[in-house]
């Protein structure tokens, strides 16, 4: 009853992991936003079929579209370009193999043993957030590296402790490790902003005076060792103003009904909160 699922539970997060995969490709110099690949709608990896969400062939496709349209085949292309070992090494750098040590009880450990697999398929599925299970707070820490100029953050809720004897202890955290280059973080941010401006609901949610960087996610849920055809986890992450962020919002919902994709269930509440925060804190426009 009193558990905190943001810290204590782990989930397969789905496509909100894709910005990390794109960041790995860019940081290693293997891709840019304009790099193209041929998307048949599916690929075969270790005799298993990996498909895009709709299975449709798109032909020659740039990486911007692979991220904005959330194409699994595009993420698989990145993993094959950088190699399994490098991909896993970066995922560890994003903090996925350690607890965040947030000052809240009972933090769960991520389930990422698939990143040590000798097979290709476990790395390919991890590139789009399946086969690895992460706590929400760990997911936020990893994705914050993009919003934070490439630096890993130390999530916490306490900034100071006031003792009854009158002494105050400030709680400070040193800057985290820089895990991707600043220019990589800026490029992925631009791609995520463009996802809002042009792709998400055909650009209808774009805020004219503010840059907002987002990624949606829809993950299959494993039931008795098999992925359910009816149950999903929807997730949504975004930060703003995108190039000098004040806020990062992470949202998720387990087994929603009446909608198929995270972009359908969580876009409106995300932008409602975003507009409220921009107004309440009187944040000046950035474009």
GIRAGI-V366522 format. One record per residue. N is the residue number from 1. SS is DSSP state (H for helix, E for strand, L for the rest). PHI is phi in degrees with one decimal (* if undefined). D_FIRST is the distance of its C-alpha to the first C-alpha in Angstrom with 2 decimals. Layout:
BEGIN
n: <N/N>
ss: <SS/SS>
phi: <PHI/PHI>
d_first: <D_FIRST/D_FIRST>
END
This chain:
BEGIN
n: <1/2/3/4/5/6/7/8/9/10/11/12/13/14/15/16/17/18/19/20/21/22/23/24/25/26/27/28/29/30/31/32/33/34/35/36/37/38/39/40/41/42/43/44/45/46/47/48/49/50/51/52/53/54/55/56/57/58/59/60/61/62/63/64/65/66/67/68/69/70/71/72/73/74/75/76/77/78/79/80/81/82/83/84/85/86/87/88/89/90/91/92/93/94/95/96/97/98/99/100/101/102/103/104/105/106/107/108/109/110/111/112/113/114/115/116/117/118/119/120/121/122/123/124/125/126/127/128/129/130/131/132/133/134/135/136/137/138/139/140/141/142/143/144/145/146/147/148/149/150/151/152/153/154/155/156/157/158/159/160/161/162/163/164/165/166/167/168/169/170/171/172/173/174/175/176/177/178/179/180/181/182/183/184/185/186/187/188/189/190/191/192/193/194/195/196/197/198/199/200/201/202/203/204/205/206/207/208/209/210/211/212/213/214/215/216/217/218/219/220/221/222/223/224/225/226/227/228/229/230/231/232/233/234/235/236/237/238/239/240/241/242/243/244/245/246/247/248/249/250/251/252/253/254/255/256/257/258/259/260/261/262/263/264/265/266/267/268/269/270/271/272/273/274/275/276/277/278/279/280/281/282/283/284/285/286/287>
ss: <L/L/L/L/H/H/H/H/L/L/E/L/L/H/H/H/H/H/H/H/H/H/H/H/H/H/H/L/L/L/L/L/L/L/L/E/E/E/E/L/L/E/E/E/E/L/L/E/E/E/E/L/L/L/L/L/L/L/E/E/E/E/H/H/H/H/H/H/L/L/L/H/H/H/H/H/H/H/H/H/H/H/L/H/H/H/H/H/H/H/H/H/H/L/L/L/L/L/L/L/L/L/L/L/L/L/L/L/L/L/E/L/H/H/H/H/L/L/L/H/H/H/H/H/H/H/H/L/L/L/L/L/E/E/L/H/H/H/H/H/H/H/H/H/H/H/H/L/L/L/E/L/L/L/L/L/L/L/L/E/E/E/L/L/L/L/L/E/E/E/L/L/L/L/L/L/L/E/L/L/L/H/H/H/H/H/H/H/H/H/H/H/H/H/H/H/H/H/H/H/H/H/H/L/L/L/L/L/L/L/L/E/E/E/E/E/E/E/E/E/E/E/E/L/L/E/E/E/E/E/E/E/E/E/E/E/E/E/E/E/L/L/L/L/L/L/E/E/E/E/E/E/E/E/L/L/L/L/L/L/L/H/H/H/H/L/H/H/H/H/H/H/H/H/H/H/H/H/H/H/L/L/L/L/L/L/L>
phi: <*/-103.8/-76.5/-115.9/-62.9/-64.4/-114.4/-94.1/-106.0/-126.1/-143.2/-77.2/-84.9/76.8/-71.3/-68.9/-78.5/-59.3/-58.8/-66.3/-63.3/-62.9/-61.2/-62.8/-61.4/-72.6/-64.8/-85.5/79.8/-84.2/-141.8/-131.5/-62.0/-97.0/-58.2/-114.4/-144.6/-97.0/-104.9/-85.3/96.4/-161.9/-140.4/-108.1/-128.2/49.8/65.1/-115.2/-89.4/-111.4/-118.0/-68.9/-59.6/-112.5/69.7/-85.2/-77.4/-116.1/72.4/-67.0/-131.8/-79.4/-62.6/-57.2/-68.6/-59.2/-76.6/-69.5/-91.1/58.1/-97.1/-62.9/-63.5/-64.7/-68.5/-61.8/-60.4/-63.4/-59.7/-67.1/-72.0/-87.3/93.8/-60.7/-65.3/-66.4/-58.1/-63.3/-58.9/-66.1/-61.8/-66.5/-60.7/-71.9/88.9/-73.8/-97.1/-134.0/-74.3/-76.7/61.5/-60.2/-82.0/-138.8/-79.4/62.5/-63.4/-79.8/-95.4/-65.0/-105.2/-128.5/-61.3/-60.6/-70.8/-101.6/-68.6/-77.8/-88.7/-73.3/-65.0/-66.2/-74.1/-63.8/-66.1/-63.7/-65.1/-117.7/80.8/-116.6/84.9/-125.4/-117.4/-125.9/-74.1/-56.1/-68.1/-68.9/-62.2/-62.6/-60.0/-63.2/-69.2/-66.7/-61.2/-71.7/-72.8/-108.7/69.6/97.4/-95.0/-74.5/-101.2/-114.2/-64.9/-157.5/-115.5/-104.9/-107.7/-158.8/-121.4/-103.1/-86.6/-62.3/-74.7/102.4/-88.3/-116.6/-112.8/-79.1/-103.7/-122.5/-127.5/-69.2/-56.5/-76.9/-68.8/-83.8/-104.3/-135.3/-66.9/-58.7/-66.2/-66.5/-59.4/-66.6/-67.5/-65.4/-59.6/-58.7/-64.8/-71.0/-65.9/-63.1/-59.6/-73.6/-66.9/-124.1/-106.0/-64.7/48.9/56.4/82.8/-70.6/-96.3/-57.6/-96.4/-57.1/-104.9/-136.0/-87.3/-128.7/-105.8/-139.2/-147.3/-99.7/-146.5/-135.9/-114.0/-72.4/-105.8/-78.6/-128.7/55.0/82.9/-131.4/-75.4/-71.1/-87.7/-119.2/-110.0/-138.7/-110.6/-99.8/-140.0/-155.4/-132.4/-160.1/-138.9/-164.2/-54.6/-59.2/-95.8/-151.7/-66.4/-100.6/-138.1/-126.3/-115.5/-120.5/-133.3/-152.8/-144.1/-100.5/54.8/-67.2/-121.2/88.8/-138.1/-103.1/-122.0/-60.2/-64.8/-83.1/-88.3/-116.6/-61.6/-64.9/-62.1/-61.1/-73.3/-63.0/-66.3/-58.6/-62.9/-63.1/-64.9/-59.8/-75.6/-62.8/-93.2/48.1/-77.9/-69.4/-59.9/-115.8/-160.5>
d_first: <0.00/3.79/5.75/8.89/10.48/13.71/14.21/12.34/13.23/16.84/18.69/22.34/23.05/26.35/29.13/27.84/28.99/32.53/33.52/33.09/35.37/37.89/37.81/38.67/41.55/42.91/42.54/44.49/47.15/46.76/45.95/46.15/44.79/48.10/48.23/48.65/48.01/48.73/45.73/46.39/42.93/42.04/42.97/43.21/41.63/42.08/43.03/39.79/39.90/37.91/38.12/37.40/34.93/37.95/40.29/43.13/45.93/46.48/49.42/50.06/46.87/46.28/43.21/42.30/41.95/40.08/37.38/37.47/37.60/35.08/37.44/36.34/40.01/40.60/37.91/39.44/42.77/41.48/40.14/43.51/45.37/43.57/43.05/40.05/40.39/40.66/37.76/35.47/36.85/35.93/32.39/32.06/33.63/30.92/28.57/26.90/27.75/26.15/22.94/23.21/22.47/20.70/19.88/16.10/14.46/13.97/16.02/16.65/20.27/21.86/23.43/26.97/29.29/31.01/32.68/34.66/35.93/39.73/39.49/39.70/37.17/34.10/35.26/36.10/32.70/31.02/33.26/31.44/27.91/27.65/27.58/25.77/22.01/21.02/18.09/18.27/19.35/22.00/23.17/23.63/25.56/27.82/28.60/29.22/32.28/33.97/33.25/34.17/37.64/36.73/35.00/31.68/29.43/27.19/23.93/22.74/21.23/23.44/27.14/28.31/27.55/29.42/30.19/31.26/34.69/35.34/34.98/33.09/32.04/31.86/29.58/31.66/31.44/34.55/35.01/33.68/35.93/37.79/36.93/38.83/41.89/41.66/43.88/41.54/38.56/40.84/42.02/38.59/37.62/40.76/39.84/36.37/38.00/40.50/37.75/36.73/40.31/41.74/39.32/35.99/36.91/40.50/40.12/39.17/36.21/38.42/38.52/42.26/42.06/39.08/38.50/35.01/34.12/31.52/30.50/28.55/26.93/26.34/25.13/25.34/22.35/23.31/22.68/24.20/26.36/27.74/26.99/26.01/28.51/26.07/22.76/22.69/20.81/22.43/22.73/24.91/26.13/28.84/30.52/33.16/35.91/36.27/39.03/37.81/34.07/32.24/28.94/27.09/24.42/22.19/20.35/18.90/17.60/16.82/18.98/20.59/23.06/26.58/27.26/28.33/28.27/26.22/29.26/28.93/25.27/24.76/28.28/28.40/25.15/26.18/29.62/28.48/26.50/29.46/32.00/30.07/29.82/33.47/34.54/32.43/33.48/36.98/37.16/40.73/41.53/42.30/44.57>
END
